[in-house]
């Protein structure tokens, strides 16, 4: 509902099954996953602007 209510430029999604609540040991992996998703979203945004 917030996404619809507030105008956004970029939405960065990672798979919701990437980690569970207590998967702290996956922190580095999840950060890299987020970085990769962010880079792709930024490139896609730049190309479609």
N, CA, C, O and CB atoms as a CASP TS submission, in Angstrom:
PFRMAT TS
TARGET T0000
AUTHOR 0000-0000-0000
METHOD Language model
MODEL 1
PARENT N/A
ATOM      1  N   UNK     1       0.820  -1.183   0.000  1.00  0.00           N
ATOM      2  CA  UNK     1       0.000   0.000   0.000  1.00  0.00           C
ATOM      3  C   UNK     1       0.872   1.258   0.000  1.00  0.00           C
ATOM      4  O   UNK     1       0.525   2.245  -0.649  1.00  0.00           O
ATOM      5  CB  UNK     1      -0.937  -0.008   1.203  1.00  0.00           C
ATOM      6  N   UNK     2       2.004   1.237   0.722  1.00  0.00           N
ATOM      7  CA  UNK     2       2.903   2.392   0.726  1.00  0.00           C
ATOM      8  C   UNK     2       3.478   2.658  -0.648  1.00  0.00           C
ATOM      9  O   UNK     2       3.652   3.814  -1.034  1.00  0.00           O
ATOM     10  CB  UNK     2       4.029   2.183   1.719  1.00  0.00           C
ATOM     11  N   UNK     3       3.775   1.606  -1.392  1.00  0.00           N
ATOM     12  CA  UNK     3       4.338   1.782  -2.729  1.00  0.00           C
ATOM     13  C   UNK     3       3.345   2.507  -3.618  1.00  0.00           C
ATOM     14  O   UNK     3       3.730   3.367  -4.411  1.00  0.00           O
ATOM     15  CB  UNK     3       4.720   0.425  -3.349  1.00  0.00           C
ATOM     16  N   UNK     4       2.081   2.170  -3.493  1.00  0.00           N
ATOM     17  CA  UNK     4       1.056   2.836  -4.292  1.00  0.00           C
ATOM     18  C   UNK     4       0.829   4.269  -3.826  1.00  0.00           C
ATOM     19  O   UNK     4       0.553   5.152  -4.638  1.00  0.00           O
ATOM     20  CB  UNK     4      -0.251   2.055  -4.230  1.00  0.00           C
ATOM     21  N   UNK     5       0.942   4.498  -2.530  1.00  0.00           N
ATOM     22  CA  UNK     5       0.670   5.816  -1.952  1.00  0.00           C
ATOM     23  C   UNK     5       1.790   6.821  -2.230  1.00  0.00           C
ATOM     24  O   UNK     5       1.520   7.998  -2.465  1.00  0.00           O
ATOM     25  CB  UNK     5       0.461   5.689  -0.454  1.00  0.00           C
ATOM     26  N   UNK     6       3.039   6.364  -2.205  1.00  0.00           N
ATOM     27  CA  UNK     6       4.192   7.243  -2.378  1.00  0.00           C
ATOM     28  C   UNK     6       4.869   6.947  -3.708  1.00  0.00           C
ATOM     29  O   UNK     6       5.196   5.800  -4.013  1.00  0.00           O
ATOM     30  CB  UNK     6       5.193   7.076  -1.211  1.00  0.00           C
ATOM     31  N   UNK     7       5.071   7.987  -4.485  1.00  0.00           N
ATOM     32  CA  UNK     7       5.715   7.848  -5.789  1.00  0.00           C
ATOM     33  C   UNK     7       7.172   7.429  -5.606  1.00  0.00           C
ATOM     34  O   UNK     7       7.895   8.021  -4.804  1.00  0.00           O
ATOM     35  CB  UNK     7       5.625   9.172  -6.591  1.00  0.00           C
ATOM     36  N   UNK     8       7.592   6.429  -6.334  1.00  0.00           N
ATOM     37  CA  UNK     8       8.959   5.918  -6.232  1.00  0.00           C
ATOM     38  C   UNK     8       9.668   6.025  -7.578  1.00  0.00           C
ATOM     39  O   UNK     8       9.029   6.049  -8.630  1.00  0.00           O
ATOM     40  CB  UNK     8       8.957   4.455  -5.743  1.00  0.00           C
ATOM     41  N   UNK     9      10.976   6.089  -7.530  1.00  0.00           N
ATOM     42  CA  UNK     9      11.776   6.056  -8.749  1.00  0.00           C
ATOM     43  C   UNK     9      12.274   4.638  -9.015  1.00  0.00           C
ATOM     44  O   UNK     9      12.226   4.148 -10.143  1.00  0.00           O
ATOM     45  CB  UNK     9      12.963   7.033  -8.647  1.00  0.00           C
ATOM     46  N   UNK    10      12.749   3.996  -7.962  1.00  0.00           N
ATOM     47  CA  UNK    10      13.331   2.659  -8.100  1.00  0.00           C
ATOM     48  C   UNK    10      12.826   1.771  -6.961  1.00  0.00           C
ATOM     49  O   UNK    10      12.764   2.196  -5.807  1.00  0.00           O
ATOM     50  CB  UNK    10      14.894   2.726  -8.100  1.00  0.00           C
ATOM     51  N   UNK    11      12.470   0.546  -7.299  1.00  0.00           N
ATOM     52  CA  UNK    11      12.151  -0.467  -6.300  1.00  0.00           C
ATOM     53  C   UNK    11      13.165  -1.585  -6.469  1.00  0.00           C
ATOM     54  O   UNK    11      13.367  -2.094  -7.571  1.00  0.00           O
ATOM     55  CB  UNK    11      10.671  -0.998  -6.447  1.00  0.00           C
ATOM     56  N   UNK    12      13.798  -1.961  -5.369  1.00  0.00           N
ATOM     57  CA  UNK    12      14.806  -3.026  -5.396  1.00  0.00           C
ATOM     58  C   UNK    12      14.232  -4.227  -4.653  1.00  0.00           C
ATOM     59  O   UNK    12      13.932  -4.156  -3.461  1.00  0.00           O
ATOM     60  CB  UNK    12      16.170  -2.553  -4.750  1.00  0.00           C
ATOM     61  N   UNK    13      14.088  -5.316  -5.374  1.00  0.00           N
ATOM     62  CA  UNK    13      13.547  -6.538  -4.788  1.00  0.00           C
ATOM     63  C   UNK    13      14.602  -7.632  -4.765  1.00  0.00           C
ATOM     64  O   UNK    13      15.367  -7.801  -5.714  1.00  0.00           O
ATOM     65  CB  UNK    13      12.312  -7.009  -5.565  1.00  0.00           C
ATOM     66  N   UNK    14      14.629  -8.361  -3.675  1.00  0.00           N
ATOM     67  CA  UNK    14      15.407  -9.593  -3.614  1.00  0.00           C
ATOM     68  C   UNK    14      14.415 -10.699  -3.281  1.00  0.00           C
ATOM     69  O   UNK    14      13.386 -10.428  -2.662  1.00  0.00           O
ATOM     70  CB  UNK    14      16.586  -9.508  -2.547  1.00  0.00           C
ATOM     71  N   UNK    15      14.695 -11.927  -3.669  1.00  0.00           N
ATOM     72  CA  UNK    15      13.761 -13.020  -3.390  1.00  0.00           C
ATOM     73  C   UNK    15      13.466 -13.139  -1.893  1.00  0.00           C
ATOM     74  O   UNK    15      14.381 -13.116  -1.070  1.00  0.00           O
ATOM     75  CB  UNK    15      14.323 -14.343  -3.918  1.00  0.00           C
ATOM     76  N   UNK    16      12.198 -13.265  -1.553  1.00  0.00           N
ATOM     77  CA  UNK    16      11.820 -13.326  -0.141  1.00  0.00           C
ATOM     78  C   UNK    16      12.292 -14.617   0.524  1.00  0.00           C
ATOM     79  O   UNK    16      12.327 -14.700   1.752  1.00  0.00           O
ATOM     80  CB  UNK    16      10.311 -13.197   0.001  1.00  0.00           C
ATOM     81  N   UNK    17      12.649 -15.611  -0.260  1.00  0.00           N
ATOM     82  CA  UNK    17      13.150 -16.856   0.329  1.00  0.00           C
ATOM     83  C   UNK    17      14.676 -16.863   0.447  1.00  0.00           C
ATOM     84  O   UNK    17      15.279 -17.915   0.657  1.00  0.00           O
ATOM     85  CB  UNK    17      12.692 -18.049  -0.504  1.00  0.00           C
ATOM     86  N   UNK    18      15.295 -15.696   0.312  1.00  0.00           N
ATOM     87  CA  UNK    18      16.754 -15.599   0.399  1.00  0.00           C
ATOM     88  C   UNK    18      17.271 -15.867   1.802  1.00  0.00           C
ATOM     89  O   UNK    18      18.391 -16.349   1.971  1.00  0.00           O
ATOM     90  CB  UNK    18      17.210 -14.233  -0.053  1.00  0.00           C
ATOM     91  N   UNK    19      16.462 -15.557   2.810  1.00  0.00           N
ATOM     92  CA  UNK    19      16.888 -15.754   4.202  1.00  0.00           C
ATOM     93  C   UNK    19      15.670 -15.829   5.106  1.00  0.00           C
ATOM     94  O   UNK    19      14.583 -15.362   4.765  1.00  0.00           O
ATOM     95  CB  UNK    19      17.831 -14.612   4.662  1.00  0.00           C
ATOM     96  N   UNK    20      15.877 -16.416   6.238  1.00  0.00           N
ATOM     97  CA  UNK    20      14.854 -16.483   7.279  1.00  0.00           C
ATOM     98  C   UNK    20      15.232 -15.538   8.409  1.00  0.00           C
ATOM     99  O   UNK    20      16.285 -14.901   8.364  1.00  0.00           O
ATOM    100  CB  UNK    20      14.686 -17.936   7.808  1.00  0.00           C
ATOM    101  N   UNK    21      14.400 -15.446   9.396  1.00  0.00           N
ATOM    102  CA  UNK    21      14.580 -14.504  10.500  1.00  0.00           C
ATOM    103  C   UNK    21      15.934 -14.644  11.194  1.00  0.00           C
ATOM    104  O   UNK    21      16.558 -13.638  11.532  1.00  0.00           O
ATOM    105  CB  UNK    21      13.479 -14.692  11.510  1.00  0.00           C
ATOM    106  N   UNK    22      16.387 -15.855  11.406  1.00  0.00           N
ATOM    107  CA  UNK    22      17.604 -16.074  12.191  1.00  0.00           C
ATOM    108  C   UNK    22      18.812 -16.460  11.337  1.00  0.00           C
ATOM    109  O   UNK    22      19.743 -17.082  11.850  1.00  0.00           O
ATOM    110  CB  UNK    22      17.358 -17.147  13.218  1.00  0.00           C
ATOM    111  N   UNK    23      18.821 -16.115  10.071  1.00  0.00           N
ATOM    112  CA  UNK    23      19.930 -16.443   9.173  1.00  0.00           C
ATOM    113  C   UNK    23      20.999 -15.352   9.185  1.00  0.00           C
ATOM    114  O   UNK    23      21.430 -14.879   8.133  1.00  0.00           O
ATOM    115  CB  UNK    23      19.413 -16.652   7.746  1.00  0.00           C
ATOM    116  N   UNK    24      21.418 -14.961  10.383  1.00  0.00           N
ATOM    117  CA  UNK    24      22.429 -13.906  10.513  1.00  0.00           C
ATOM    118  C   UNK    24      23.733 -14.275   9.826  1.00  0.00           C
ATOM    119  O   UNK    24      24.457 -13.401   9.349  1.00  0.00           O
ATOM    120  CB  UNK    24      22.692 -13.612  11.979  1.00  0.00           C
ATOM    121  N   UNK    25      24.028 -15.540   9.774  1.00  0.00           N
ATOM    122  CA  UNK    25      25.269 -16.002   9.137  1.00  0.00           C
ATOM    123  C   UNK    25      25.285 -15.729   7.632  1.00  0.00           C
ATOM    124  O   UNK    25      26.337 -15.830   7.001  1.00  0.00           O
ATOM    125  CB  UNK    25      25.458 -17.493   9.388  1.00  0.00           C
ATOM    126  N   UNK    26      24.141 -15.386   7.053  1.00  0.00           N
ATOM    127  CA  UNK    26      24.058 -15.088   5.623  1.00  0.00           C
ATOM    128  C   UNK    26      24.212 -13.593   5.327  1.00  0.00           C
ATOM    129  O   UNK    26      23.958 -13.161   4.203  1.00  0.00           O
ATOM    130  CB  UNK    26      22.735 -15.584   5.069  1.00  0.00           C
ATOM    131  N   UNK    27      24.616 -12.814   6.303  1.00  0.00           N
ATOM    132  CA  UNK    27      24.649 -11.359   6.147  1.00  0.00           C
ATOM    133  C   UNK    27      25.466 -10.920   4.936  1.00  0.00           C
ATOM    134  O   UNK    27      24.985 -10.131   4.122  1.00  0.00           O
ATOM    135  CB  UNK    27      25.212 -10.719   7.398  1.00  0.00           C
ATOM    136  N   UNK    28      26.677 -11.412   4.807  1.00  0.00           N
ATOM    137  CA  UNK    28      27.524 -10.991   3.674  1.00  0.00           C
ATOM    138  C   UNK    28      26.892 -11.380   2.345  1.00  0.00           C
ATOM    139  O   UNK    28      26.896 -10.598   1.394  1.00  0.00           O
ATOM    140  CB  UNK    28      28.929 -11.616   3.785  1.00  0.00           C
ATOM    141  N   UNK    29      26.351 -12.588   2.286  1.00  0.00           N
ATOM    142  CA  UNK    29      25.697 -13.068   1.066  1.00  0.00           C
ATOM    143  C   UNK    29      24.495 -12.184   0.708  1.00  0.00           C
ATOM    144  O   UNK    29      24.288 -11.851  -0.459  1.00  0.00           O
ATOM    145  CB  UNK    29      25.248 -14.537   1.239  1.00  0.00           C
ATOM    146  N   UNK    30      23.712 -11.811   1.714  1.00  0.00           N
ATOM    147  CA  UNK    30      22.531 -10.989   1.472  1.00  0.00           C
ATOM    148  C   UNK    30      22.903  -9.563   1.070  1.00  0.00           C
ATOM    149  O   UNK    30      22.222  -8.949   0.249  1.00  0.00           O
ATOM    150  CB  UNK    30      21.651 -10.963   2.712  1.00  0.00           C
ATOM    151  N   UNK    31      23.977  -9.043   1.645  1.00  0.00           N
ATOM    152  CA  UNK    31      24.442  -7.711   1.251  1.00  0.00           C
ATOM    153  C   UNK    31      24.863  -7.722  -0.212  1.00  0.00           C
ATOM    154  O   UNK    31      24.527  -6.805  -0.961  1.00  0.00           O
ATOM    155  CB  UNK    31      25.617  -7.248   2.147  1.00  0.00           C
ATOM    156  N   UNK    32      25.587  -8.740  -0.619  1.00  0.00           N
ATOM    157  CA  UNK    32      26.001  -8.854  -2.019  1.00  0.00           C
ATOM    158  C   UNK    32      24.800  -9.018  -2.937  1.00  0.00           C
ATOM    159  O   UNK    32      24.772  -8.450  -4.029  1.00  0.00           O
ATOM    160  CB  UNK    32      26.958 -10.030  -2.198  1.00  0.00           C
ATOM    161  N   UNK    33      23.813  -9.784  -2.507  1.00  0.00           N
ATOM    162  CA  UNK    33      22.588  -9.955  -3.281  1.00  0.00           C
ATOM    163  C   UNK    33      21.888  -8.607  -3.449  1.00  0.00           C
ATOM    164  O   UNK    33      21.416  -8.281  -4.538  1.00  0.00           O
ATOM    165  CB  UNK    33      21.646 -10.977  -2.597  1.00  0.00           C
ATOM    166  N   UNK    34      21.823  -7.830  -2.374  1.00  0.00           N
ATOM    167  CA  UNK    34      21.217  -6.499  -2.433  1.00  0.00           C
ATOM    168  C   UNK    34      21.987  -5.546  -3.330  1.00  0.00           C
ATOM    169  O   UNK    34      21.391  -4.784  -4.091  1.00  0.00           O
ATOM    170  CB  UNK    34      21.119  -5.916  -1.049  1.00  0.00           C
ATOM    171  N   UNK    35      23.317  -5.586  -3.242  1.00  0.00           N
ATOM    172  CA  UNK    35      24.150  -4.733  -4.109  1.00  0.00           C
ATOM    173  C   UNK    35      23.911  -5.063  -5.575  1.00  0.00           C
ATOM    174  O   UNK    35      23.754  -4.169  -6.406  1.00  0.00           O
ATOM    175  CB  UNK    35      25.648  -4.904  -3.767  1.00  0.00           C
ATOM    176  N   UNK    36      23.884  -6.346  -5.881  1.00  0.00           N
ATOM    177  CA  UNK    36      23.667  -6.783  -7.259  1.00  0.00           C
ATOM    178  C   UNK    36      22.294  -6.348  -7.755  1.00  0.00           C
ATOM    179  O   UNK    36      22.164  -5.856  -8.876  1.00  0.00           O
ATOM    180  CB  UNK    36      23.811  -8.306  -7.370  1.00  0.00           C
ATOM    181  N   UNK    37      21.282  -6.525  -6.935  1.00  0.00           N
ATOM    182  CA  UNK    37      19.926  -6.119  -7.314  1.00  0.00           C
ATOM    183  C   UNK    37      19.846  -4.608  -7.490  1.00  0.00           C
ATOM    184  O   UNK    37      19.167  -4.127  -8.397  1.00  0.00           O
ATOM    185  CB  UNK    37      18.906  -6.585  -6.259  1.00  0.00           C
ATOM    186  N   UNK    38      20.530  -3.856  -6.635  1.00  0.00           N
ATOM    187  CA  UNK    38      20.534  -2.396  -6.734  1.00  0.00           C
ATOM    188  C   UNK    38      21.205  -1.939  -8.024  1.00  0.00           C
ATOM    189  O   UNK    38      20.697  -1.052  -8.710  1.00  0.00           O
ATOM    190  CB  UNK    38      21.245  -1.778  -5.524  1.00  0.00           C
ATOM    191  N   UNK    39      22.339  -2.538  -8.352  1.00  0.00           N
ATOM    192  CA  UNK    39      23.038  -2.172  -9.589  1.00  0.00           C
ATOM    193  C   UNK    39      22.156  -2.422 -10.802  1.00  0.00           C
ATOM    194  O   UNK    39      22.078  -1.580 -11.697  1.00  0.00           O
ATOM    195  CB  UNK    39      24.351  -2.960  -9.722  1.00  0.00           C
ATOM    196  N   UNK    40      21.489  -3.575 -10.841  1.00  0.00           N
ATOM    197  CA  UNK    40      20.602  -3.891 -11.959  1.00  0.00           C
ATOM    198  C   UNK    40      19.449  -2.902 -12.042  1.00  0.00           C
ATOM    199  O   UNK    40      19.089  -2.449 -13.128  1.00  0.00           O
ATOM    200  CB  UNK    40      20.062  -5.314 -11.826  1.00  0.00           C
ATOM    201  N   UNK    41      18.871  -2.568 -10.888  1.00  0.00           N
ATOM    202  CA  UNK    41      17.741  -1.628 -10.871  1.00  0.00           C
ATOM    203  C   UNK    41      18.176  -0.239 -11.335  1.00  0.00           C
ATOM    204  O   UNK    41      17.439   0.427 -12.062  1.00  0.00           O
ATOM    205  CB  UNK    41      17.132  -1.543  -9.458  1.00  0.00           C
ATOM    206  N   UNK    42      19.355   0.198 -10.926  1.00  0.00           N
ATOM    207  CA  UNK    42      19.856   1.512 -11.325  1.00  0.00           C
ATOM    208  C   UNK    42      20.150   1.550 -12.819  1.00  0.00           C
ATOM    209  O   UNK    42      19.826   2.532 -13.486  1.00  0.00           O
ATOM    210  CB  UNK    42      21.118   1.869 -10.530  1.00  0.00           C
ATOM    211  N   UNK    43      20.754   0.500 -13.349  1.00  0.00           N
ATOM    212  CA  UNK    43      21.029   0.431 -14.781  1.00  0.00           C
ATOM    213  C   UNK    43      19.722   0.440 -15.563  1.00  0.00           C
ATOM    214  O   UNK    43      19.587   1.159 -16.553  1.00  0.00           O
ATOM    215  CB  UNK    43      21.853  -0.829 -15.120  1.00  0.00           C
ATOM    216  N   UNK    44      18.768  -0.358 -15.117  1.00  0.00           N
ATOM    217  CA  UNK    44      17.462  -0.425 -15.782  1.00  0.00           C
ATOM    218  C   UNK    44      16.771   0.946 -15.734  1.00  0.00           C
ATOM    219  O   UNK    44      16.178   1.380 -16.721  1.00  0.00           O
ATOM    220  CB  UNK    44      16.564  -1.507 -15.116  1.00  0.00           C
ATOM    221  N   UNK    45      16.850   1.609 -14.606  1.00  0.00           N
ATOM    222  CA  UNK    45      16.244   2.943 -14.456  1.00  0.00           C
ATOM    223  C   UNK    45      16.915   3.932 -15.415  1.00  0.00           C
ATOM    224  O   UNK    45      16.242   4.715 -16.087  1.00  0.00           O
ATOM    225  CB  UNK    45      16.369   3.446 -12.983  1.00  0.00           C
ATOM    226  N   UNK    46      18.237   3.884 -15.468  1.00  0.00           N
ATOM    227  CA  UNK    46      18.982   4.811 -16.323  1.00  0.00           C
ATOM    228  C   UNK    46      18.658   4.609 -17.803  1.00  0.00           C
ATOM    229  O   UNK    46      18.536   5.572 -18.561  1.00  0.00           O
ATOM    230  CB  UNK    46      20.480   4.644 -16.095  1.00  0.00           C
ATOM    231  N   UNK    47      18.523   3.353 -18.198  1.00  0.00           N
ATOM    232  CA  UNK    47      18.254   3.034 -19.600  1.00  0.00           C
ATOM    233  C   UNK    47      16.834   3.409 -20.015  1.00  0.00           C
ATOM    234  O   UNK    47      16.587   3.714 -21.182  1.00  0.00           O
ATOM    235  CB  UNK    47      18.486   1.554 -19.850  1.00  0.00           C
ATOM    236  N   UNK    48      15.919   3.389 -19.083  1.00  0.00           N
ATOM    237  CA  UNK    48      14.512   3.636 -19.416  1.00  0.00           C
ATOM    238  C   UNK    48      14.046   5.042 -19.082  1.00  0.00           C
ATOM    239  O   UNK    48      12.851   5.331 -19.143  1.00  0.00           O
ATOM    240  CB  UNK    48      13.644   2.651 -18.699  1.00  0.00           C
ATOM    241  N   UNK    49      14.944   5.887 -18.743  1.00  0.00           N
ATOM    242  CA  UNK    49      14.599   7.255 -18.401  1.00  0.00           C
ATOM    243  C   UNK    49      14.425   8.118 -19.594  1.00  0.00           C
ATOM    244  O   UNK    49      14.130   9.305 -19.459  1.00  0.00           O
ATOM    245  CB  UNK    49      15.619   7.840 -17.526  1.00  0.00           C
TER
END
